[in-house]
Amino acid sequence: MPYARKDLLTWQAGMYYHIYNRGVSKSTLFREPSNYLFVIEKLQKYRQAKSATVIAYCLMPNHYHLLLRQDGEEPAGDVPRLVFNSYSKAYNLKYAHSGTLFESRFHAKPVQTRSHLLHLCRYIHGNSVKDGLVADPADWGWSNYLEWIGERKGSLVDHEFIKEQFDNASEYKKFLFEYLKSRQLPDDVMKFLEELEK
């Protein structure tokens, strides 16, 4: 797997990128389920058009995380640009909103190592727990965690990638929960995570 230099963002086939952004002044980006669904549908459309693979994603009320692999020559950064330009226009129209929706242009960080790549997967899937929205990442429907553990059929996932990295869903769950338990989480969340391992 090729890796990018830390000091220079290059868009290169075969590379992985962590792409993220948040609402201006941390404002809400997604007000209702249809907002999330709009972005998921656009993500499906543009990742195919731009030859990119979605490894992990999580849409949160006021921010998002994507982990994309660029499979062709077109920059993986075209995917979030097209998805969220389209979303901004639809959002502004639906909610009579004017002005910018996002804090800035999206951030894109190339993945440097395999360890970084795997940690990003669990960081992204654990975001809803980390931010206190749910106690179990499986209860947050706006990520592809359920696809990763085989509990939902969806196409925004690379099953081959998962098989190459983890022997089974239980191994990935353990990997994710180790990360979540290592963080300073509310007592009820920690208790929930401990119960899952009994």
C-alpha positions as CSV (number, residue, x, y, z in Angstrom):
1,M,0.0,0.0,0.0
2,P,1.5,3.3,-1.0
3,Y,1.7,6.1,1.7
4,A,1.9,9.8,1.3
5,R,4.5,12.2,2.7
6,K,3.1,13.9,5.8
7,D,4.0,17.4,4.6
8,L,2.4,17.1,1.1
9,L,-1.1,16.0,0.2
10,T,-1.0,14.1,-3.0
11,W,-4.0,12.3,-4.6
12,Q,-2.7,9.0,-5.7
13,A,-4.3,5.7,-6.8
14,G,-4.1,3.0,-4.1
15,M,-3.8,5.5,-1.2
16,Y,-6.2,6.0,1.7
17,Y,-7.5,9.3,2.9
18,H,-9.2,10.5,6.1
19,I,-11.6,13.2,5.1
20,Y,-13.6,15.2,7.6
21,N,-15.4,18.5,8.2
22,R,-17.9,20.1,10.5
23,G,-20.7,22.7,10.5
24,V,-19.8,26.3,10.8
25,S,-19.5,27.2,14.5
26,K,-20.1,23.5,15.2
27,S,-23.7,24.0,14.0
28,T,-26.0,21.1,13.1
29,L,-25.5,19.7,9.6
30,F,-28.1,16.9,9.7
31,R,-31.5,17.8,11.2
32,E,-33.5,14.7,10.3
33,P,-33.0,11.2,8.9
34,S,-33.7,12.3,5.3
35,N,-30.6,14.5,5.5
36,Y,-28.4,11.6,6.4
37,L,-30.0,9.5,3.6
38,F,-29.4,12.2,1.1
39,V,-25.7,12.2,1.8
40,I,-25.4,8.4,1.8
41,E,-27.1,8.2,-1.6
42,K,-24.8,10.9,-3.0
43,L,-21.8,9.2,-1.5
44,Q,-22.8,6.0,-3.3
45,K,-23.3,7.8,-6.6
46,Y,-20.0,9.8,-6.5
47,R,-17.7,7.2,-5.1
48,Q,-18.7,5.0,-8.1
49,A,-18.3,7.9,-10.6
50,K,-14.9,8.8,-9.2
51,S,-13.5,5.3,-8.7
52,A,-13.2,5.6,-4.9
53,T,-13.9,3.0,-2.3
54,V,-15.6,3.8,1.1
55,I,-13.7,2.0,3.8
56,A,-15.4,3.6,6.8
57,Y,-17.8,6.5,7.3
58,C,-19.7,8.1,10.1
59,L,-22.2,11.0,9.7
60,M,-22.7,12.9,13.0
61,P,-25.2,15.7,13.7
62,N,-22.5,18.4,13.3
63,H,-19.6,16.7,11.5
64,Y,-18.6,13.8,9.3
65,H,-15.7,11.4,8.8
66,L,-14.9,9.4,5.7
67,L,-12.1,7.0,5.1
68,L,-11.7,6.6,1.3
69,R,-9.3,4.7,-0.9
70,Q,-8.6,6.3,-4.3
71,D,-8.8,3.5,-6.9
72,G,-8.4,5.5,-10.1
73,E,-6.6,8.6,-11.3
74,E,-9.3,11.1,-10.3
75,P,-8.7,12.6,-6.8
76,A,-10.6,10.9,-3.9
77,G,-11.2,14.5,-2.8
78,D,-13.7,14.9,-5.7
79,V,-16.1,12.6,-3.8
80,P,-16.7,14.8,-0.7
81,R,-16.6,18.0,-2.8
82,L,-19.4,16.7,-5.0
83,V,-21.4,15.1,-2.2
84,F,-21.4,18.1,0.1
85,N,-21.7,20.8,-2.6
86,S,-24.9,19.0,-3.6
87,Y,-26.0,18.6,0.0
88,S,-25.4,22.3,0.8
89,K,-27.6,23.3,-2.1
90,A,-30.4,20.9,-1.0
91,Y,-30.1,21.9,2.6
92,N,-30.2,25.6,1.8
93,L,-33.3,25.1,-0.3
94,K,-35.1,22.9,2.1
95,Y,-34.5,25.0,5.2
96,A,-34.3,28.5,3.6
97,H,-30.8,28.7,4.8
98,S,-28.2,31.1,3.4
99,G,-24.5,31.4,3.8
100,T,-22.0,28.7,4.3
101,L,-22.9,25.4,5.9
102,F,-19.4,24.1,6.6
103,E,-16.7,25.6,8.8
104,S,-14.2,25.4,5.9
105,R,-13.2,23.3,2.9
106,F,-13.0,19.7,4.0
107,H,-9.8,18.4,5.6
108,A,-8.0,15.5,4.0
109,K,-5.2,13.6,5.6
110,P,-3.3,10.8,3.8
111,V,-2.9,7.6,5.8
112,Q,0.8,7.0,6.7
113,T,0.8,3.4,8.0
114,R,-1.3,0.3,8.3
115,S,-1.6,0.9,12.1
116,H,-2.9,4.4,11.3
117,L,-5.4,2.9,8.8
118,L,-6.8,0.4,11.2
119,H,-7.0,2.9,14.1
120,L,-8.9,5.3,11.8
121,C,-11.6,2.6,11.2
122,R,-12.3,2.2,14.9
123,Y,-12.0,5.9,15.6
124,I,-14.6,6.6,12.9
125,H,-17.0,3.8,14.0
126,G,-16.6,4.8,17.6
127,N,-17.4,8.4,17.1
128,S,-21.0,8.2,18.1
129,V,-20.1,6.5,21.4
130,K,-17.2,9.0,22.0
131,D,-19.6,11.9,21.5
132,G,-22.2,10.4,23.8
133,L,-25.0,9.8,21.3
134,V,-25.2,6.0,21.9
135,A,-23.6,3.5,24.2
136,D,-23.2,0.9,21.4
137,P,-21.8,1.9,17.9
138,A,-24.4,-0.6,16.4
139,D,-27.1,1.7,17.6
140,W,-25.9,4.6,15.4
141,G,-27.3,3.9,11.9
142,W,-25.4,6.6,10.1
143,S,-22.1,4.8,9.8
144,N,-21.1,1.5,8.0
145,Y,-20.2,-0.2,11.3
146,L,-23.2,-2.5,10.9
147,E,-21.9,-3.6,7.4
148,W,-18.5,-4.2,9.0
149,I,-19.9,-6.7,11.5
150,G,-22.4,-8.3,9.0
151,E,-25.6,-7.0,10.6
152,R,-26.8,-4.9,7.7
153,K,-26.5,-5.3,3.9
154,G,-25.1,-2.1,2.4
155,S,-22.9,-1.3,-0.5
156,L,-20.8,1.5,1.1
157,V,-18.2,-1.0,2.4
158,D,-15.3,-3.1,1.1
159,H,-15.8,-6.6,2.4
160,E,-12.4,-7.7,1.0
161,F,-10.6,-5.0,2.9
162,I,-12.3,-6.2,6.1
163,K,-11.4,-9.8,5.5
164,E,-7.8,-8.9,4.9
165,Q,-7.5,-7.0,8.2
166,F,-9.7,-9.1,10.6
167,D,-10.6,-12.8,10.8
168,N,-14.2,-12.2,11.8
169,A,-16.7,-9.6,13.1
170,S,-15.9,-10.5,16.7
171,E,-12.2,-9.7,16.2
172,Y,-13.2,-6.2,14.8
173,K,-15.7,-5.6,17.7
174,K,-13.0,-6.4,20.2
175,F,-10.5,-4.1,18.4
176,L,-13.1,-1.3,18.5
177,F,-14.2,-1.8,22.1
178,E,-10.6,-1.8,23.3
179,Y,-10.3,1.7,21.9
180,L,-13.6,2.8,23.4
181,K,-12.7,1.5,26.8
182,S,-9.3,3.2,26.7
183,R,-11.0,6.6,26.5
184,Q,-12.6,8.6,29.3
185,L,-16.2,7.7,28.6
186,P,-19.2,8.1,30.9
187,D,-19.7,5.4,33.5
188,D,-22.9,4.1,31.8
189,V,-21.1,3.6,28.5
190,M,-18.1,1.9,30.2
191,K,-20.5,-0.4,32.0
192,F,-22.3,-1.2,28.7
193,L,-19.0,-2.0,27.0
194,E,-17.9,-4.3,29.9
195,E,-21.3,-6.1,29.8
196,L,-20.8,-6.9,26.1
197,E,-17.7,-8.8,26.8
198,K,-19.3,-11.2,29.4
